């Protein structure tokens, strides 16, 4: 891969003066260097150690996403939305858990599906499950939190999707959530939507075509820059949490694993974090500080679905009733995921 191409991608995708994540890393590092040089050195060592550990998982996760994009495997999503609605909800929830879309990246796909006339119930199932887990996120969760947590998070993602899909069907049976799901400002999904409505053939041996090789390279570099900067920030913040959060505080707030602590984690997680993969190291640090497994799962699920950027994107395209259902099912799914995971973990 030409060096000048990588430099061009860095300048285009993550310009230092403008990118808030890069700016945060620089500001926090500079503040540590000035006010606490010893902690600055400790944080640098902590970040370096964890980057070396997570690097194989990070590369594998980025490569799997790039492969899905280059081969056209993501276009298989369109095949999930056919048949009876109940069956569509189940397939859509499972497909959402396998799809490579984040909480904001899934919005154009959702807009395209709804504009194409796909019923709201299976779309809601896909909508809720998709941001919570995907192959790359599974690999990162495996590397940071372990196999048990990664499998449980996958099951929770599918469960939240099923809750939302069948919940919409129930509400529609009662006469609510009728009419169009999109508001007048919503578009048709853009280029992502066109791929869903008019899927191209899948080419598993993508390297035989120049255009697909370019797609792999573009996706690998772009996602590598995106995930790389978020993981650096996450490990930096984790190092500060380990250094400055008093031992026992997290255990006192969310360590008993009871319904109240899981509810608090849900309420904090629903609006809070900005990137699901970046939350993984922070959750690992919180668990080390005494956070109960159920509270950790509730925080991850709640934030993955209804973080502020994702909620604003939904607000921009959906009718208010649909937005309210999206938030309600996301929060309820997070709470139930935490309670169930805590019960099984114990």
Kinemage of the C-alpha trace (Angstrom):
@kinemage 1
@onewidth
@group {chain A} dominant
@subgroup {mainchain}
@vectorlist {calphas} color= white
{ca unk a 1} P 0.000 0.000 0.000
{ca unk a 2} L 1.651 3.316 -1.056
{ca unk a 3} L 2.751 5.481 1.846
{ca unk a 4} L 1.418 8.617 0.194
{ca unk a 5} L -2.014 7.000 -0.051
{ca unk a 6} L -2.022 6.314 3.705
{ca unk a 7} L -0.925 9.894 4.390
{ca unk a 8} L -3.707 11.194 2.151
{ca unk a 9} L -6.246 9.056 4.010
{ca unk a 10} L -4.989 10.309 7.352
{ca unk a 11} L -5.341 13.913 6.208
{ca unk a 12} L -8.782 13.277 4.784
{ca unk a 13} L -10.294 11.057 7.509
{ca unk a 14} L -8.639 12.416 10.630
{ca unk a 15} L -7.257 15.935 10.229
{ca unk a 16} L -5.454 16.716 13.477
{ca unk a 17} L -6.698 20.287 13.983
{ca unk a 18} L -10.348 19.302 13.544
{ca unk a 19} L -10.783 15.748 14.790
{ca unk a 20} L -12.149 15.870 18.361
{ca unk a 21} L -10.847 12.416 19.319
{ca unk a 22} L -7.281 13.191 18.246
{ca unk a 23} L -7.546 16.606 19.903
{ca unk a 24} L -8.693 14.953 23.154
{ca unk a 25} L -5.755 12.538 23.101
{ca unk a 26} L -3.313 15.411 22.578
{ca unk a 27} L -4.892 17.631 25.241
{ca unk a 28} L -5.067 14.909 27.887
{ca unk a 29} L -1.507 13.791 27.157
{ca unk a 30} L -0.219 17.365 27.253
{ca unk a 31} L -2.021 18.064 30.523
{ca unk a 32} L -0.524 14.949 32.093
{ca unk a 33} L 2.949 15.841 30.858
{ca unk a 34} L 2.670 19.305 32.417
{ca unk a 35} L 0.870 18.588 35.689
{ca unk a 36} L 1.734 14.941 36.403
{ca unk a 37} L 4.800 13.710 34.497
{ca unk a 38} L 4.910 10.491 36.500
{ca unk a 39} L 1.302 9.649 35.576
{ca unk a 40} L 2.021 10.646 31.975
{ca unk a 41} L 4.770 8.032 31.824
{ca unk a 42} L 2.560 5.444 33.536
{ca unk a 43} L -0.315 6.159 31.144
{ca unk a 44} L 1.970 5.915 28.111
{ca unk a 45} L 3.244 2.540 29.313
{ca unk a 46} L -0.309 1.359 30.011
{ca unk a 47} L -1.530 2.427 26.568
{ca unk a 48} L 1.453 0.845 24.831
{ca unk a 49} L 1.033 -2.462 26.677
{ca unk a 50} L -2.671 -2.688 25.878
{ca unk a 51} L -2.240 -1.647 22.245
{ca unk a 52} L 0.280 -4.462 21.754
{ca unk a 53} L -2.144 -6.915 23.352
{ca unk a 54} L -5.199 -5.820 21.395
{ca unk a 55} L -3.466 -5.215 18.047
{ca unk a 56} L -4.086 -8.719 16.576
{ca unk a 57} L -7.772 -8.507 17.505
{ca unk a 58} L -7.993 -4.964 16.122
{ca unk a 59} L -6.404 -5.915 12.794
{ca unk a 60} L -8.672 -8.953 12.492
{ca unk a 61} L -11.768 -6.885 13.224
{ca unk a 62} L -10.815 -4.212 10.688
{ca unk a 63} L -9.973 -6.810 8.061
{ca unk a 64} L -13.296 -8.624 8.534
{ca unk a 65} L -15.232 -5.392 8.007
{ca unk a 66} L -13.152 -4.530 4.944
{ca unk a 67} L -13.737 -8.015 3.549
{ca unk a 68} L -17.498 -7.674 3.983
{ca unk a 69} L -17.393 -4.365 2.116
{ca unk a 70} L -15.086 -5.532 -0.694
{ca unk a 71} L -16.788 -8.870 -1.314
{ca unk a 72} L -20.271 -7.373 -1.199
{ca unk a 73} L -21.304 -9.668 1.677
{ca unk a 74} L -23.080 -6.726 3.334
{ca unk a 75} L -25.529 -6.758 0.430
{ca unk a 76} L -26.914 -10.055 1.720
{ca unk a 77} L -28.779 -7.949 4.281
{ca unk a 78} L -31.458 -7.263 1.671
{ca unk a 79} L -32.422 -10.940 1.651
{ca unk a 80} L -33.462 -10.814 5.312
{ca unk a 81} L -36.527 -8.719 4.588
{ca unk a 82} L -38.877 -11.082 2.815
{ca unk a 83} L -41.695 -13.340 4.023
{ca unk a 84} L -44.088 -13.197 6.962
{ca unk a 85} L -43.449 -10.422 9.469
{ca unk a 86} L -42.844 -12.715 12.445
{ca unk a 87} L -40.249 -14.674 10.492
{ca unk a 88} L -38.769 -11.451 9.157
{ca unk a 89} L -38.310 -10.122 12.696
{ca unk a 90} L -36.308 -13.193 13.723
{ca unk a 91} L -34.129 -13.160 10.610
{ca unk a 92} L -33.656 -9.384 10.814
{ca unk a 93} L -32.496 -9.546 14.450
{ca unk a 94} L -29.919 -12.231 13.643
{ca unk a 95} L -28.836 -10.420 10.476
{ca unk a 96} L -28.474 -7.185 12.399
{ca unk a 97} L -26.118 -8.871 14.859
{ca unk a 98} L -23.952 -10.003 11.929
{ca unk a 99} L -24.000 -6.760 9.950
{ca unk a 100} L -21.030 -4.340 9.975
{ca unk a 101} L -22.976 -1.178 10.877
{ca unk a 102} L -22.508 1.106 13.878
{ca unk a 103} L -25.334 2.982 15.614
{ca unk a 104} L -25.032 5.956 13.230
{ca unk a 105} L -23.909 4.079 10.119
{ca unk a 106} L -27.047 1.938 10.174
{ca unk a 107} L -29.317 4.989 9.802
{ca unk a 108} L -29.050 5.337 5.971
{ca unk a 109} L -29.769 1.614 5.629
{ca unk a 110} L -32.837 1.930 7.844
{ca unk a 111} L -34.067 4.945 5.880
{ca unk a 112} L -33.674 3.008 2.642
{ca unk a 113} L -35.525 -0.047 3.947
{ca unk a 114} L -38.435 1.997 5.283
{ca unk a 115} L -38.591 4.094 2.102
{ca unk a 116} L -38.718 0.868 0.095
{ca unk a 117} L -41.817 -0.224 2.048
{ca unk a 118} L -40.282 -2.809 4.382
{ca unk a 119} L -42.538 -3.158 7.482
{ca unk a 120} L -41.423 -1.356 10.621
{ca unk a 121} L -41.299 -4.449 12.863
{ca unk a 122} L -38.414 -6.276 11.119
{ca unk a 123} L -36.682 -2.967 10.453
{ca unk a 124} L -36.841 -2.160 14.181
{ca unk a 125} L -35.376 -5.589 14.978
{ca unk a 126} L -32.479 -4.938 12.622
{ca unk a 127} L -32.172 -1.334 13.821
{ca unk a 128} L -31.709 -2.324 17.471
{ca unk a 129} L -29.497 -5.388 16.976
{ca unk a 130} L -27.110 -3.981 14.393
{ca unk a 131} L -25.171 -1.421 16.495
{ca unk a 132} L -24.683 -3.795 19.424
{ca unk a 133} L -22.475 -6.452 17.885
{ca unk a 134} L -20.896 -7.411 14.584
{ca unk a 135} L -18.023 -9.750 13.666
{ca unk a 136} L -15.381 -7.099 14.304
{ca unk a 137} L -16.934 -6.015 17.612
{ca unk a 138} L -17.191 -9.657 18.661
{ca unk a 139} L -13.458 -10.115 18.096
{ca unk a 140} L -12.619 -6.989 20.101
{ca unk a 141} L -14.971 -7.983 22.911
{ca unk a 142} L -13.361 -11.421 22.953
{ca unk a 143} L -9.906 -9.887 23.252
{ca unk a 144} L -10.809 -7.390 25.983
{ca unk a 145} L -13.607 -8.962 28.041
{ca unk a 146} L -13.318 -12.647 27.183
{ca unk a 147} L -15.317 -15.294 25.325
{ca unk a 148} L -18.160 -15.537 27.856
{ca unk a 149} L -18.890 -11.819 27.652
{ca unk a 150} L -18.603 -11.770 23.838
{ca unk a 151} L -21.087 -14.623 23.423
{ca unk a 152} L -23.458 -13.110 25.978
{ca unk a 153} L -23.340 -9.731 24.263
{ca unk a 154} L -24.192 -11.383 20.927
{ca unk a 155} L -27.171 -13.158 22.484
{ca unk a 156} L -28.278 -9.907 24.123
{ca unk a 157} L -28.046 -8.057 20.794
{ca unk a 158} L -30.317 -10.579 19.124
{ca unk a 159} L -32.643 -10.516 22.124
{ca unk a 160} L -32.957 -6.731 22.056
{ca unk a 161} L -33.719 -6.913 18.339
{ca unk a 162} L -36.429 -9.503 18.953
{ca unk a 163} L -37.861 -7.394 21.785
{ca unk a 164} L -38.106 -4.365 19.516
{ca unk a 165} L -39.460 -6.241 16.505
{ca unk a 166} L -42.162 -8.179 18.311
{ca unk a 167} L -42.869 -5.158 20.498
{ca unk a 168} L -43.652 -3.128 17.390
{ca unk a 169} L -45.930 -5.912 16.139
{ca unk a 170} L -47.774 -5.866 19.459
{ca unk a 171} L -48.155 -2.080 19.417
{ca unk a 172} L -49.424 -2.182 15.844
{ca unk a 173} L -51.967 -4.810 16.852
{ca unk a 174} L -53.188 -2.364 19.506
{ca unk a 175} L -53.539 0.344 16.864
{ca unk a 176} L -50.409 2.421 17.589
{ca unk a 177} L -47.379 3.034 15.370
{ca unk a 178} L -49.576 3.037 12.290
{ca unk a 179} L -48.765 5.137 9.270
{ca unk a 180} L -45.360 5.955 7.772
{ca unk a 181} L -42.303 5.543 9.989
{ca unk a 182} L -40.192 8.239 8.308
{ca unk a 183} L -40.807 11.948 8.624
{ca unk a 184} L -40.766 14.388 5.732
{ca unk a 185} L -37.086 15.259 6.236
{ca unk a 186} L -35.829 11.699 5.767
{ca unk a 187} L -33.954 10.839 2.621
{ca unk a 188} L -33.804 7.523 0.832
{ca unk a 189} L -30.617 6.227 2.394
{ca unk a 190} L -28.037 7.570 -0.029
{ca unk a 191} L -25.390 5.258 -1.420
{ca unk a 192} L -25.804 2.782 1.450
{ca unk a 193} L -29.503 2.649 0.693
{ca unk a 194} L -28.944 2.021 -2.993
{ca unk a 195} L -26.748 -0.980 -2.143
{ca unk a 196} L -29.541 -2.401 0.010
{ca unk a 197} L -32.314 -1.786 -2.523
{ca unk a 198} L -30.238 -2.959 -5.506
{ca unk a 199} L -27.729 -5.461 -4.099
{ca unk a 200} L -24.790 -6.442 -6.277
{ca unk a 201} L -23.541 -9.985 -6.612
{ca unk a 202} L -21.273 -11.245 -3.848
{ca unk a 203} L -17.706 -12.005 -4.881
{ca unk a 204} L -15.981 -13.882 -2.076
{ca unk a 205} L -12.663 -13.763 -3.984
{ca unk a 206} L -12.697 -9.998 -4.092
{ca unk a 207} L -8.965 -9.703 -4.874
{ca unk a 208} L -9.568 -10.730 -8.483
{ca unk a 209} L -11.223 -7.366 -9.226
{ca unk a 210} L -9.373 -4.053 -9.072
{ca unk a 211} L -12.414 -2.114 -7.858
{ca unk a 212} L -13.042 -4.530 -5.000
{ca unk a 213} L -9.368 -4.512 -4.005
{ca unk a 214} L -9.589 -0.728 -3.804
{ca unk a 215} L -12.746 -1.043 -1.701
{ca unk a 216} L -10.928 -3.356 0.724
{ca unk a 217} L -7.980 -0.986 0.992
{ca unk a 218} L -10.175 2.071 1.477
{ca unk a 219} L -12.281 0.382 4.138
{ca unk a 220} L -9.254 -1.041 5.956
{ca unk a 221} L -7.467 2.301 6.149
{ca unk a 222} L -10.590 4.304 7.033
{ca unk a 223} L -11.767 1.925 9.758
{ca unk a 224} L -8.225 1.470 11.007
{ca unk a 225} L -7.902 5.206 11.557
{ca unk a 226} L -11.343 5.411 13.146
{ca unk a 227} L -10.929 2.492 15.536
{ca unk a 228} L -7.279 3.242 16.205
{ca unk a 229} L -7.873 6.746 17.520
{ca unk a 230} L -10.863 5.665 19.617
{ca unk a 231} L -8.962 2.764 21.170
{ca unk a 232} L -6.007 5.014 22.018
{ca unk a 233} L -8.349 7.457 23.761
{ca unk a 234} L -10.140 4.626 25.553
{ca unk a 235} L -6.932 3.113 26.918
{ca unk a 236} L -5.700 6.559 27.944
{ca unk a 237} L -8.924 7.219 29.876
{ca unk a 238} L -8.789 3.748 31.401
{ca unk a 239} L -5.284 4.458 32.700
{ca unk a 240} L -6.581 7.622 34.385
{ca unk a 241} L -9.549 5.785 35.833
{ca unk a 242} L -7.269 3.171 37.351
{ca unk a 243} L -5.060 5.896 38.796
{ca unk a 244} L -7.663 8.318 40.120
{ca unk a 245} L -10.977 6.528 40.745
{ca unk a 246} L -10.968 5.446 44.409
{ca unk a 247} L -11.006 1.731 45.029
{ca unk a 248} L -14.451 0.646 46.105
{ca unk a 249} L -16.358 3.552 44.550
{ca unk a 250} L -17.553 1.623 41.498
{ca unk a 251} L -18.251 -1.426 43.634
{ca unk a 252} L -20.354 0.749 45.930
{ca unk a 253} L -22.373 2.251 43.060
{ca unk a 254} L -22.764 -0.715 40.715
{ca unk a 255} L -21.055 -3.646 42.326
{ca unk a 256} L -23.787 -5.585 44.069
{ca unk a 257} L -25.424 -6.662 40.818
{ca unk a 258} L -28.875 -5.840 42.152
{ca unk a 259} L -31.695 -4.389 40.070
{ca unk a 260} L -30.971 -0.865 41.313
{ca unk a 261} L -27.303 -0.906 40.267
{ca unk a 262} L -28.188 -2.361 36.853
{ca unk a 263} L -30.883 0.284 36.413
{ca unk a 264} L -28.334 3.002 37.224
{ca unk a 265} L -25.903 1.544 34.678
{ca unk a 266} L -28.690 1.525 32.088
{ca unk a 267} L -29.610 5.152 32.763
{ca unk a 268} L -25.959 6.195 32.529
{ca unk a 269} L -25.266 4.082 29.461
{ca unk a 270} L -28.322 5.075 27.422
{ca unk a 271} L -27.194 8.629 26.589
{ca unk a 272} L -23.504 8.486 27.304
{ca unk a 273} L -20.780 6.916 25.266
{ca unk a 274} L -19.849 7.668 21.676
{ca unk a 275} L -18.281 4.476 20.360
{ca unk a 276} L -19.135 0.920 21.350
{ca unk a 277} L -15.672 -0.487 20.696
{ca unk a 278} L -14.010 2.310 22.664
{ca unk a 279} L -16.275 1.493 25.607
{ca unk a 280} L -14.815 -2.005 25.919
{ca unk a 281} L -11.525 -1.027 27.623
{ca unk a 282} L -13.417 1.360 29.895
{ca unk a 283} L -15.804 -1.416 30.901
{ca unk a 284} L -12.836 -3.712 31.547
{ca unk a 285} L -11.426 -1.081 33.885
{ca unk a 286} L -14.772 -0.623 35.622
{ca unk a 287} L -15.103 -4.378 36.153
{ca unk a 288} L -11.612 -4.420 37.654
{ca unk a 289} L -12.795 -1.640 39.974
{ca unk a 290} L -15.735 -3.748 41.138
{ca unk a 291} L -18.540 -3.164 38.620
{ca unk a 292} L -20.982 -6.082 38.504
{ca unk a 293} L -21.137 -8.031 35.202
{ca unk a 294} L -24.839 -7.272 34.777
{ca unk a 295} L -24.291 -3.542 35.207
{ca unk a 296} L -21.440 -3.686 32.682
{ca unk a 297} L -23.659 -5.456 30.146
{ca unk a 298} L -26.516 -2.992 30.712
{ca unk a 299} L -24.141 -0.079 30.149
{ca unk a 300} L -22.783 -1.574 26.909
{ca unk a 301} L -26.190 -2.460 25.485
{ca unk a 302} L -27.836 0.823 26.492
{ca unk a 303} L -25.090 3.006 25.092
{ca unk a 304} L -24.707 0.946 21.928
{ca unk a 305} L -28.318 1.524 20.911
{ca unk a 306} L -29.229 4.952 22.221
{ca unk a 307} L -26.077 7.024 22.569
{ca unk a 308} L -26.664 10.709 21.865
{ca unk a 309} L -25.265 10.739 18.268
{ca unk a 310} L -27.385 7.733 17.296
{ca unk a 311} L -30.489 9.136 18.979
{ca unk a 312} L -30.094 12.450 17.153
{ca unk a 313} L -29.805 10.613 13.847
{ca unk a 314} L -32.991 8.679 14.578
{ca unk a 315} L -34.735 11.892 15.651
{ca unk a 316} L -33.799 13.416 12.301
{ca unk a 317} L -35.445 10.754 10.135
{ca unk a 318} L -38.219 9.098 12.154
{ca unk a 319} L -41.647 10.165 13.343
{ca unk a 320} L -41.766 10.980 17.033
{ca unk a 321} L -43.736 7.842 17.924
{ca unk a 322} L -41.145 5.671 16.184
{ca unk a 323} L -38.333 7.536 17.933
{ca unk a 324} L -40.002 6.995 21.315
{ca unk a 325} L -40.420 3.280 20.588
{ca unk a 326} L -36.767 3.019 19.527
{ca unk a 327} L -35.521 4.596 22.775
{ca unk a 328} L -37.967 2.654 24.958
{ca unk a 329} L -37.131 -0.733 23.464
{ca unk a 330} L -33.415 0.053 23.586
{ca unk a 331} L -33.530 1.017 27.267
{ca unk a 332} L -35.774 -1.917 28.197
{ca unk a 333} L -33.525 -4.298 26.297
{ca unk a 334} L -30.455 -2.954 28.090
{ca unk a 335} L -32.069 -3.362 31.503
{ca unk a 336} L -33.276 -6.897 30.771
{ca unk a 337} L -29.891 -7.839 29.298
{ca unk a 338} L -28.150 -6.691 32.464
{ca unk a 339} L -30.553 -8.483 34.786
{ca unk a 340} L -30.409 -11.754 32.856
{ca unk a 341} L -26.635 -11.658 32.416
{ca unk a 342} L -26.151 -10.955 36.129
{ca unk a 343} L -28.388 -13.888 37.030
{ca unk a 344} L -26.539 -16.280 34.711
{ca unk a 345} L -23.092 -14.925 35.643
{ca unk a 346} L -23.776 -15.448 39.307
